Amino acid sequence: MLINSNILIISDLHLGKINIRDHKVINDVFEDELTKIKYLLENYSVRTLIINGDVKEALGRPSKIIVKQINEMLDLILSYADKIIIIQGNHDGRIIELLNKKVLMNQQLEVKKLEYVSLNNLRLLITHGHNKLSCEHLKETNIVISAHIHPALSLLDSSPLKVKIWGIFDILINCKDVRQLKWILMPAFASYISGLSLSSISNSMLLELSPFPKKESKIFKRNYFLLDLTPIENGD
């Protein structure tokens, strides 16, 4: 997702998810992911790259090869962009311990729980989505951008075959007063993650998985898009 022409958001890299001992295969998979990131950086004027959670798969400290890959990826990004912001996901425990201390000291890299971005007259809140937001977090927020769920749709009923999607939802929030906001649910960036099919998930269940306080929230419209933003199904 590109915002303001110079802020790029990706999410759910889950480096180390492919748990095999063959280092060549691990490095080949990593190079494929790096190629996708490099393509985006070369083709857009990205000044800030936001990784919206789950840089790595291990809940704690990953293997040495994954630590090396994380820092190699960050070095590549900073050869194009000025700054990286990592929004901590549920898989990002001990993430600061793994990062290049020089980069952290130079403030080229920040690790945060969430981030606010302005777009014209809109206030965007970027959060991984595994923790619930409060009414205070949502105050004056127009759009919430989250990840974590890895949205997908089944190609056929009862089929294990799935396609990654963007989910865009209209939400009613009742925090002292009732108002409407947009929720953008990002697909996982990693090629090897298919995702959770939203086809048969009720609005109530989706709110359980979402970053919104369930008692104060209501989903009243769903829209699904392929990765190229082709609309594929209306979930009303």
SEBA-874541 format. One record per residue (C-alpha): residue in one letter; x, y, z; residue number from 0. Coordinates in nm, 2 decimals, always signed. Layout:
NODE   residu       px       py       pz   num
NODE        A        X        Y        Z   NUM
...
END
This chain:
NODE   residu       px       py       pz   num
NODE        M    +0.00    +0.00    +0.00     0
NODE        L    +0.14    +0.34    -0.10     1
NODE        I    +0.03    +0.65    +0.09     2
NODE        N    +0.11    +1.01    +0.01     3
NODE        S    +0.33    +0.88    -0.28     4
NODE        N    +0.62    +0.82    -0.05     5
NODE        I    +0.51    +0.60    +0.24     6
NODE        L    +0.49    +0.22    +0.16     7
NODE        I    +0.33    -0.03    +0.39     8
NODE        I    +0.38    -0.40    +0.38     9
NODE        S    +0.30    -0.66    +0.64    10
NODE        D    +0.34    -1.02    +0.75    11
NODE        L    +0.68    -1.13    +0.61    12
NODE        H    +0.71    -1.42    +0.87    13
NODE        L    +1.08    -1.47    +0.78    14
NODE        G    +1.17    -1.82    +0.90    15
NODE        K    +0.82    -1.97    +0.86    16
NODE        I    +0.96    -2.23    +0.61    17
NODE        N    +1.12    -2.45    +0.87    18
NODE        I    +1.38    -2.67    +0.69    19
NODE        R    +1.75    -2.73    +0.73    20
NODE        D    +1.85    -2.67    +0.37    21
NODE        H    +2.01    -2.32    +0.39    22
NODE        K    +2.01    -2.29    +0.01    23
NODE        V    +1.63    -2.32    -0.01    24
NODE        I    +1.59    -2.08    +0.29    25
NODE        N    +1.81    -1.82    +0.11    26
NODE        D    +1.63    -1.88    -0.22    27
NODE        V    +1.29    -1.81    -0.06    28
NODE        F    +1.43    -1.50    +0.11    29
NODE        E    +1.58    -1.37    -0.22    30
NODE        D    +1.24    -1.40    -0.38    31
NODE        E    +1.08    -1.19    -0.11    32
NODE        L    +1.37    -0.94    -0.13    33
NODE        T    +1.32    -0.91    -0.50    34
NODE        K    +0.95    -0.80    -0.45    35
NODE        I    +1.05    -0.54    -0.20    36
NODE        K    +1.33    -0.41    -0.42    37
NODE        Y    +1.09    -0.38    -0.71    38
NODE        L    +0.86    -0.16    -0.51    39
NODE        L    +1.14    +0.06    -0.38    40
NODE        E    +1.29    +0.10    -0.73    41
NODE        N    +0.95    +0.19    -0.90    42
NODE        Y    +0.81    +0.43    -0.64    43
NODE        S    +0.96    +0.72    -0.45    44
NODE        V    +0.94    +0.56    -0.11    45
NODE        R    +1.09    +0.77    +0.17    46
NODE        T    +0.94    +0.57    +0.46    47
NODE        L    +0.87    +0.20    +0.46    48
NODE        I    +0.63    +0.07    +0.73    49
NODE        I    +0.64    -0.30    +0.81    50
NODE        N    +0.30    -0.36    +0.97    51
NODE        G    +0.39    -0.65    +1.19    52
NODE        D    +0.53    -1.00    +1.19    53
NODE        V    +0.87    -0.95    +1.04    54
NODE        K    +0.97    -1.29    +1.16    55
NODE        E    +0.79    -1.62    +1.24    56
NODE        A    +0.96    -1.72    +1.57    57
NODE        L    +0.78    -1.57    +1.87    58
NODE        G    +1.12    -1.53    +2.04    59
NODE        R    +1.47    -1.51    +1.90    60
NODE        P    +1.50    -1.68    +1.56    61
NODE        S    +1.80    -1.87    +1.42    62
NODE        K    +2.11    -1.69    +1.32    63
NODE        I    +2.03    -1.72    +0.95    64
NODE        I    +1.70    -1.54    +1.00    65
NODE        V    +1.86    -1.27    +1.21    66
NODE        K    +2.11    -1.22    +0.92    67
NODE        Q    +1.82    -1.20    +0.67    68
NODE        I    +1.63    -0.95    +0.87    69
NODE        N    +1.92    -0.71    +0.89    70
NODE        E    +2.01    -0.77    +0.52    71
NODE        M    +1.65    -0.68    +0.43    72
NODE        L    +1.67    -0.36    +0.64    73
NODE        D    +2.00    -0.26    +0.48    74
NODE        L    +1.84    -0.30    +0.14    75
NODE        I    +1.54    -0.09    +0.23    76
NODE        L    +1.76    +0.19    +0.37    77
NODE        S    +1.96    +0.20    +0.05    78
NODE        Y    +1.65    +0.34    -0.11    79
NODE        A    +1.44    +0.49    +0.17    80
NODE        D    +1.52    +0.73    +0.45    81
NODE        K    +1.34    +0.55    +0.73    82
NODE        I    +1.18    +0.22    +0.84    83
NODE        I    +0.90    +0.19    +1.10    84
NODE        I    +0.83    -0.16    +1.23    85
NODE        I    +0.49    -0.20    +1.39    86
NODE        Q    +0.53    -0.48    +1.64    87
NODE        G    +0.32    -0.79    +1.56    88
NODE        N    +0.24    -1.09    +1.77    89
NODE        H    +0.55    -1.27    +1.62    90
NODE        D    +0.78    -0.98    +1.69    91
NODE        G    +0.89    -1.06    +2.04    92
NODE        R    +1.25    -0.95    +2.11    93
NODE        I    +1.27    -0.78    +1.77    94
NODE        I    +1.48    -0.49    +1.90    95
NODE        E    +1.75    -0.73    +2.02    96
NODE        L    +1.80    -0.85    +1.66    97
NODE        L    +1.83    -0.51    +1.49    98
NODE        N    +2.14    -0.32    +1.39    99
NODE        K    +2.22    -0.09    +1.68   100
NODE        K    +2.38    +0.17    +1.46   101
NODE        V    +2.06    +0.20    +1.25   102
NODE        L    +1.86    +0.23    +1.57   103
NODE        M    +2.09    +0.50    +1.71   104
NODE        N    +2.07    +0.70    +1.39   105
NODE        Q    +1.69    +0.69    +1.41   106
NODE        Q    +1.67    +0.54    +1.07   107
NODE        L    +1.46    +0.26    +1.22   108
NODE        E    +1.18    +0.28    +1.48   109
NODE        V    +0.98    +0.01    +1.65   110
NODE        K    +0.63    +0.11    +1.75   111
NODE        K    +0.30    -0.03    +1.87   112
NODE        L    +0.10    +0.17    +1.61   113
NODE        E    +0.15    +0.47    +1.39   114
NODE        Y    -0.07    +0.76    +1.27   115
NODE        V    -0.04    +0.91    +0.92   116
NODE        S    -0.22    +1.21    +0.77   117
NODE        L    -0.36    +1.18    +0.42   118
NODE        N    -0.52    +1.51    +0.30   119
NODE        N    -0.78    +1.57    +0.57   120
NODE        L    -0.79    +1.20    +0.68   121
NODE        R    -0.63    +1.05    +0.99   122
NODE        L    -0.50    +0.69    +0.93   123
NODE        L    -0.41    +0.45    +1.21   124
NODE        I    -0.17    +0.17    +1.12   125
NODE        T    -0.17    -0.13    +1.36   126
NODE        H    -0.08    -0.49    +1.32   127
NODE        G    -0.42    -0.59    +1.46   128
NODE        H    -0.36    -0.86    +1.72   129
NODE        N    -0.44    -0.62    +2.00   130
NODE        K    -0.77    -0.44    +2.05   131
NODE        L    -0.78    -0.07    +2.00   132
NODE        S    -0.95    +0.16    +2.25   133
NODE        C    -1.20    +0.44    +2.19   134
NODE        E    -0.91    +0.68    +2.26   135
NODE        H    -0.70    +0.52    +1.99   136
NODE        L    -0.99    +0.56    +1.74   137
NODE        K    -1.06    +0.92    +1.84   138
NODE        E    -1.07    +1.13    +1.52   139
NODE        T    -0.94    +0.83    +1.32   140
NODE        N    -1.10    +0.79    +0.97   141
NODE        I    -0.92    +0.48    +0.84   142
NODE        V    -0.77    +0.18    +1.03   143
NODE        I    -0.51    -0.02    +0.84   144
NODE        S    -0.44    -0.36    +0.99   145
NODE        A    -0.29    -0.70    +0.90   146
NODE        H    -0.25    -1.01    +1.11   147
NODE        I    -0.55    -1.21    +0.98   148
NODE        H    -0.40    -1.28    +0.63   149
NODE        P    -0.72    -1.24    +0.44   150
NODE        A    -0.81    -1.47    +0.16   151
NODE        L    -1.11    -1.62    -0.01   152
NODE        S    -1.18    -1.98    -0.11   153
NODE        L    -1.19    -2.03    -0.49   154
NODE        L    -1.48    -2.28    -0.46   155
NODE        D    -1.71    -2.39    -0.18   156
NODE        S    -1.53    -2.63    +0.06   157
NODE        S    -1.21    -2.60    -0.15   158
NODE        P    -0.87    -2.57    +0.01   159
NODE        L    -0.76    -2.35    -0.28   160
NODE        K    -0.75    -1.98    -0.17   161
NODE        V    -0.66    -1.65    -0.32   162
NODE        K    -0.52    -1.36    -0.12   163
NODE        I    -0.73    -1.05    -0.10   164
NODE        W    -0.76    -0.70    +0.03   165
NODE        G    -1.06    -0.65    +0.26   166
NODE        I    -1.22    -0.31    +0.29   167
NODE        F    -1.50    -0.28    +0.54   168
NODE        D    -1.73    -0.01    +0.66   169
NODE        I    -1.74    +0.00    +1.04   170
NODE        L    -1.97    +0.17    +1.29   171
NODE        I    -1.80    +0.27    +1.61   172
NODE        N    -2.00    +0.37    +1.92   173
NODE        C    -1.76    +0.56    +2.14   174
NODE        K    -1.97    +0.82    +2.31   175
NODE        D    -2.12    +0.89    +1.97   176
NODE        V    -2.18    +0.67    +1.67   177
NODE        R    -1.96    +0.73    +1.36   178
NODE        Q    -1.84    +0.55    +1.06   179
NODE        L    -1.49    +0.46    +0.96   180
NODE        K    -1.31    +0.25    +0.70   181
NODE        W    -1.11    -0.06    +0.79   182
NODE        I    -0.85    -0.18    +0.54   183
NODE        L    -0.73    -0.53    +0.60   184
NODE        M    -0.39    -0.60    +0.43   185
NODE        P    -0.30    -0.94    +0.28   186
NODE        A    +0.02    -1.11    +0.39   187
NODE        F    +0.32    -0.99    +0.18   188
NODE        A    +0.50    -1.33    +0.20   189
NODE        S    +0.43    -1.54    -0.10   190
NODE        Y    +0.43    -1.86    +0.10   191
NODE        I    +0.13    -1.75    +0.32   192
NODE        S    -0.21    -1.81    +0.17   193
NODE        G    -0.43    -1.68    +0.44   194
NODE        L    -0.76    -1.72    +0.62   195
NODE        S    -1.07    -1.75    +0.41   196
NODE        L    -1.32    -1.49    +0.50   197
NODE        S    -1.59    -1.66    +0.29   198
NODE        S    -1.77    -1.83    +0.57   199
NODE        I    -1.67    -1.60    +0.86   200
NODE        S    -1.96    -1.40    +1.02   201
NODE        N    -1.93    -1.04    +1.10   202
NODE        S    -1.93    -1.12    +1.47   203
NODE        M    -1.64    -1.37    +1.43   204
NODE        L    -1.45    -1.12    +1.21   205
NODE        L    -1.49    -0.86    +1.48   206
NODE        E    -1.34    -1.11    +1.73   207
NODE        L    -1.03    -1.13    +1.51   208
NODE        S    -1.02    -0.76    +1.43   209
NODE        P    -0.85    -0.48    +1.63   210
NODE        F    -1.18    -0.32    +1.71   211
NODE        P    -1.36    -0.33    +2.05   212
NODE        K    -1.64    -0.57    +1.98   213
NODE        K    -1.91    -0.43    +2.20   214
NODE        E    -1.86    -0.08    +2.05   215
NODE        S    -1.83    -0.19    +1.68   216
NODE        K    -2.04    -0.32    +1.40   217
NODE        I    -1.94    -0.42    +1.04   218
NODE        F    -2.21    -0.32    +0.80   219
NODE        K    -2.04    -0.36    +0.46   220
NODE        R    -1.76    -0.58    +0.32   221
NODE        N    -1.58    -0.54    -0.01   222
NODE        Y    -1.31    -0.78    -0.14   223
NODE        F    -1.04    -0.71    -0.39   224
NODE        L    -0.76    -0.91    -0.56   225
NODE        L    -0.40    -0.80    -0.50   226
NODE        D    -0.43    -0.57    -0.81   227
NODE        L    -0.75    -0.42    -0.66   228
NODE        T    -0.99    -0.60    -0.90   229
NODE        P    -1.32    -0.64    -0.71   230
NODE        I    -1.40    -1.01    -0.68   231
NODE        E    -1.69    -1.03    -0.44   232
NODE        N    -1.92    -0.80    -0.25   233
NODE        G    -1.96    -0.92    +0.10   234
NODE        D    -2.28    -0.72    +0.19   235
END
